[in-house]
Amino acid sequence: MKTPHYGAWILAAAFAIAPAAQAGGGATPLGSIERGEAKSAAALLESAVAYLKRHGERQAYAAFNKRDGAFVHGPYYVYVVGLDGIMLANGGAPDVLSGSNALELRDAAGKPLVRALLDAAAAKDSGSIEYRWLNRADNRIEDKTASYRKVGKEVVVVGYYTPHATPEQAREMLERAVAKLKSEGGGAAFKAFNDPRGGFVQGDLYVFAVGLEDGKYRASGASPRQTGQNASELHDAAGKALMRDMIVLAKEKGGGEVDYVWRNPATNGVEAKHSLIERVGDVLLGVGYYVR
């Protein structure tokens, strides 16, 4: 087995995301956001495990390594690590990583990635680990979660990026939303807020708009179908009447900040969230970000 030097690991990281355009699909349109990354990764992992069990190692590794094959979907790809640390297959960088000793592979923060994976698999046959990795879609180092399943002496893995916007990014989006509503009116603004390509849905950030008098959604970038529904009795995952708190804050002070817990549509997990809100006429605008 080969053990690539440090430069090869850098090269591997540079190609760790498979091409966006694959057979049967196209590149992700600029401005569009895929939600539910955890679900997509879980589905691919289940498919890979079933394929490995059904067809055996040789056929499975060849399928996983095929960059334009059935197991590479945009940013999602399968890799397999032996319990001895050998990278048996890697759809993200098959030419560099497959067949190599990956025990010393570290993430962008210096975390021993494969050792952490094997430790987790030794304690529990399925689960996940978190690390920092280069996302070639935007050339940024981002949080990534690796969901794994141990199958005999192998660990099958599918990773997905977990967007976590900053407070500054949330503030910037809210300011743009306020400006758009003031300059273009509700019709055009609410349509843009609900449009995943409208510039107001980015990663785990999105704009929501609620009428201050009727409590109904004017827009919700995370779930546009909620438009027109009553949000005034909305409670968070801990039972807090968060929308009533937001409406009172907007009416009394014109805006502010509210903390609560909410399901992150990108990770499918319940997380702490912090929303910035501002009143524009009879409408409450808000943008929230998840707090690690």
C-alpha positions as CSV (number, residue, x, y, z in Angstrom):
1,M,0.0,0.0,0.0
2,K,1.2,3.5,-0.7
3,T,1.5,6.3,1.8
4,P,1.3,9.7,0.1
5,H,3.4,12.5,1.4
6,Y,2.0,15.8,2.7
7,G,1.8,17.4,-0.7
8,A,-0.4,14.6,-1.9
9,W,-2.8,15.1,1.0
10,I,-3.1,18.8,0.0
11,L,-3.9,17.7,-3.6
12,A,-6.4,15.2,-2.3
13,A,-8.1,17.9,-0.3
14,A,-8.3,20.1,-3.4
15,F,-10.2,17.3,-5.2
16,A,-12.2,16.1,-2.2
17,I,-15.4,17.4,-3.7
18,A,-16.5,15.5,-6.9
19,P,-17.5,17.5,-9.9
20,A,-20.9,19.2,-9.7
21,A,-22.1,18.0,-13.1
22,Q,-22.6,14.2,-13.2
23,A,-24.2,11.8,-15.6
24,G,-28.0,12.3,-15.4
25,G,-27.7,15.6,-13.7
26,G,-26.2,19.1,-14.1
27,A,-24.3,21.7,-12.1
28,T,-26.2,23.3,-9.2
29,P,-27.5,26.6,-10.5
30,L,-25.9,29.7,-9.1
31,G,-27.8,30.9,-6.1
32,S,-29.8,27.7,-5.5
33,I,-29.4,26.0,-2.2
34,E,-29.9,22.3,-1.5
35,R,-31.7,21.7,1.8
36,G,-31.6,18.5,3.8
37,E,-27.9,17.6,3.3
38,A,-28.1,15.1,6.1
39,K,-30.9,13.2,4.5
40,S,-29.2,13.1,1.1
41,A,-26.0,11.8,2.7
42,A,-27.9,9.2,4.7
43,A,-29.7,7.9,1.6
44,L,-26.4,7.6,-0.3
45,L,-24.7,5.8,2.7
46,E,-27.6,3.3,2.9
47,S,-27.3,2.6,-0.9
48,A,-23.5,2.1,-0.6
49,V,-23.8,-0.3,2.3
50,A,-26.4,-2.3,0.5
51,Y,-24.3,-2.4,-2.7
52,L,-21.2,-3.6,-0.8
53,K,-23.1,-6.4,0.9
54,R,-24.8,-7.5,-2.3
55,H,-21.9,-7.3,-4.8
56,G,-18.8,-7.7,-2.7
57,E,-15.7,-5.6,-2.2
58,R,-14.0,-5.6,-5.6
59,Q,-17.2,-4.5,-7.5
60,A,-18.2,-2.1,-4.8
61,Y,-14.8,-0.3,-4.6
62,A,-14.8,0.1,-8.4
63,A,-18.3,1.6,-8.3
64,F,-17.5,3.9,-5.4
65,N,-14.3,5.1,-7.2
66,K,-16.0,6.0,-10.4
67,R,-16.2,9.7,-10.6
68,D,-19.2,9.7,-13.0
69,G,-20.9,6.7,-11.4
70,A,-23.9,6.1,-9.3
71,F,-22.2,6.8,-6.0
72,V,-21.0,10.4,-6.7
73,H,-23.7,13.0,-6.6
74,G,-22.3,16.5,-6.7
75,P,-20.8,17.1,-3.2
76,Y,-21.7,13.7,-2.0
77,Y,-19.5,10.7,-2.5
78,V,-18.6,7.4,-0.8
79,Y,-15.3,6.4,0.8
80,V,-14.3,3.2,2.6
81,V,-11.6,2.9,5.2
82,G,-10.3,-0.4,6.6
83,L,-9.9,-0.9,10.3
84,D,-6.2,-0.8,9.6
85,G,-6.5,2.8,8.2
86,I,-6.1,1.9,4.6
87,M,-8.4,3.9,2.3
88,L,-10.0,1.2,0.2
89,A,-12.1,3.5,-2.0
90,N,-12.7,7.2,-2.3
91,G,-15.1,8.7,-4.8
92,G,-13.8,12.2,-4.2
93,A,-10.1,11.5,-5.0
94,P,-9.7,7.9,-6.2
95,D,-6.4,8.5,-8.0
96,V,-4.7,10.0,-4.9
97,L,-6.4,8.4,-1.9
98,S,-7.6,4.9,-2.9
99,G,-5.1,2.3,-1.7
100,S,-3.2,4.6,0.5
101,N,-2.5,4.5,4.3
102,A,-4.8,7.3,5.6
103,L,-4.1,6.9,9.3
104,E,-2.2,10.3,9.4
105,L,-4.7,12.2,7.4
106,R,-5.8,15.3,9.2
107,D,-8.4,17.9,8.6
108,A,-7.9,21.6,8.1
109,A,-7.8,22.2,11.8
110,G,-5.2,19.4,12.4
111,K,-7.7,16.9,13.7
112,P,-6.6,13.2,13.0
113,L,-9.6,12.5,10.8
114,V,-9.2,8.8,10.0
115,R,-8.1,8.0,13.6
116,A,-11.2,9.8,14.9
117,L,-13.4,7.9,12.5
118,L,-11.9,4.5,13.5
119,D,-12.2,5.3,17.2
120,A,-15.9,6.2,16.7
121,A,-16.5,3.0,14.7
122,A,-14.8,1.0,17.4
123,A,-17.2,2.4,20.0
124,K,-20.4,2.3,17.8
125,D,-21.1,0.5,14.5
126,S,-22.8,3.6,13.1
127,G,-22.7,7.3,13.8
128,S,-21.0,10.4,12.7
129,I,-17.9,12.6,13.3
130,E,-17.4,16.3,12.5
131,Y,-14.3,17.9,11.0
132,R,-13.1,20.8,8.9
133,W,-12.6,20.3,5.1
134,L,-12.2,22.2,1.9
135,N,-15.5,22.7,0.0
136,R,-14.5,23.1,-3.7
137,A,-18.0,24.5,-4.4
138,D,-17.0,27.8,-2.8
139,N,-13.2,27.2,-2.1
140,R,-13.8,27.7,1.6
141,I,-12.9,25.5,4.6
142,E,-16.2,24.5,6.1
143,D,-17.7,22.2,8.8
144,K,-18.3,18.8,7.5
145,T,-20.0,15.7,9.0
146,A,-19.1,12.2,8.1
147,S,-21.9,9.7,8.6
148,Y,-20.4,6.1,8.8
149,R,-21.5,2.5,9.0
150,K,-19.1,-0.3,10.0
151,V,-19.5,-3.4,7.7
152,G,-17.2,-6.2,8.9
153,K,-13.6,-4.9,8.8
154,E,-14.5,-1.8,6.8
155,V,-16.1,1.6,7.5
156,V,-18.3,3.0,4.8
157,V,-18.6,6.8,4.9
158,V,-20.5,9.6,3.2
159,G,-19.7,13.2,4.2
160,Y,-21.8,16.4,3.9
161,Y,-21.1,20.0,4.5
162,T,-23.0,21.7,7.3
163,P,-23.4,25.4,6.7
164,H,-23.4,27.6,9.7
165,A,-23.6,31.3,8.8
166,T,-22.1,34.0,10.9
167,P,-23.9,36.8,12.8
168,E,-22.4,39.3,10.3
169,Q,-23.9,37.3,7.3
170,A,-27.3,37.2,9.0
171,R,-27.2,41.0,9.6
172,E,-26.1,41.7,6.0
173,M,-29.0,39.6,4.6
174,L,-31.5,41.3,6.9
175,E,-30.3,44.7,5.8
176,R,-30.7,43.7,2.2
177,A,-34.2,42.3,2.9
178,V,-35.3,45.5,4.6
179,A,-33.9,47.6,1.7
180,K,-35.7,45.5,-0.9
181,L,-39.1,45.6,0.9
182,K,-38.8,49.4,1.3
183,S,-37.8,50.0,-2.3
184,E,-39.9,47.4,-4.2
185,G,-42.9,46.8,-2.0
186,G,-44.3,43.5,-0.6
187,G,-45.2,41.8,-3.9
188,A,-41.7,41.8,-5.4
189,A,-39.9,41.4,-2.0
190,F,-41.9,38.5,-0.7
191,K,-41.5,36.7,-4.0
192,A,-37.8,37.1,-3.8
193,F,-37.7,36.0,-0.2
194,N,-39.5,32.7,-1.1
195,D,-37.3,32.1,-4.2
196,P,-34.3,29.8,-3.5
197,R,-32.6,31.7,-6.4
198,G,-33.7,35.1,-5.3
199,G,-30.6,35.9,-3.2
200,F,-32.3,35.5,0.2
201,V,-31.7,31.8,0.8
202,Q,-28.1,31.0,1.3
203,G,-26.8,27.9,3.2
204,D,-28.7,27.9,6.5
205,L,-29.7,31.6,6.2
206,Y,-33.1,32.7,4.9
207,V,-35.6,35.5,5.4
208,F,-39.0,35.2,7.0
209,A,-41.7,37.9,6.9
210,V,-44.8,37.9,9.2
211,G,-47.7,40.4,9.4
212,L,-47.7,42.2,12.7
213,E,-51.5,42.5,12.9
214,D,-52.7,39.1,11.5
215,G,-49.6,37.0,12.4
216,K,-49.5,35.4,9.0
217,Y,-46.5,34.5,7.0
218,R,-45.8,36.8,4.1
219,A,-42.8,34.7,3.1
220,S,-40.5,32.0,4.5
221,G,-37.4,31.1,2.6
222,A,-37.0,27.8,4.4
223,S,-40.6,26.7,3.5
224,P,-42.4,28.9,1.0
225,R,-45.6,26.9,1.3
226,Q,-46.1,28.4,4.8
227,T,-46.9,31.7,3.1
228,G,-50.4,32.7,4.3
229,Q,-50.4,30.4,7.3
230,N,-50.8,31.8,10.8
231,A,-47.4,32.0,12.6
232,S,-48.6,33.8,15.7
233,E,-48.9,30.7,17.8
234,L,-45.6,29.2,16.6
235,H,-43.5,27.6,19.3
236,D,-39.9,26.4,19.2
237,A,-38.7,22.9,20.0
238,A,-38.6,23.8,23.7
239,G,-42.2,25.1,23.8
240,K,-41.3,28.8,23.7
241,A,-43.9,31.1,22.0
242,L,-41.2,32.6,19.8
243,M,-43.3,34.4,17.2
244,R,-45.4,36.2,19.8
245,D,-42.1,37.3,21.4
246,M,-40.9,38.6,18.0
247,I,-44.1,40.4,17.3
248,V,-44.2,42.1,20.7
249,L,-40.5,43.1,20.3
250,A,-41.1,44.5,16.8
251,K,-44.1,46.5,17.9
252,E,-42.6,47.9,21.0
253,K,-39.0,48.5,19.9
254,G,-39.0,48.2,16.1
255,G,-36.7,45.2,16.2
256,G,-34.1,43.3,18.2
257,E,-32.9,39.8,18.7
258,V,-34.5,36.6,19.9
259,D,-33.0,33.3,21.0
260,Y,-34.7,29.9,20.6
261,V,-34.1,26.3,19.4
262,W,-35.1,25.2,15.9
263,R,-34.7,22.4,13.5
264,N,-31.9,23.2,11.0
265,P,-33.1,22.1,7.6
266,A,-29.5,21.6,6.4
267,T,-28.5,19.2,9.2
268,N,-31.9,18.0,10.2
269,G,-31.0,18.5,13.8
270,V,-32.5,20.7,16.5
271,E,-30.0,23.5,17.3
272,A,-29.8,26.8,19.2
273,K,-30.8,29.7,16.9
274,H,-30.5,33.5,17.2
275,S,-32.7,35.6,15.0
276,L,-32.3,39.3,14.1
277,I,-35.7,41.0,13.4
278,E,-36.7,44.5,12.2
279,R,-40.1,46.1,11.6
280,V,-40.9,47.5,8.2
281,G,-44.4,49.1,8.3
282,D,-46.8,46.4,9.3
283,V,-44.4,43.5,8.6
284,L,-41.8,41.8,10.7
285,L,-38.7,40.7,8.8
286,G,-36.2,38.3,10.3
287,V,-33.1,36.3,9.6
288,G,-31.7,33.7,12.0
289,Y,-28.4,31.9,12.3
290,Y,-27.7,28.7,14.1
291,V,-25.3,28.9,17.1
292,R,-22.7,26.1,17.4
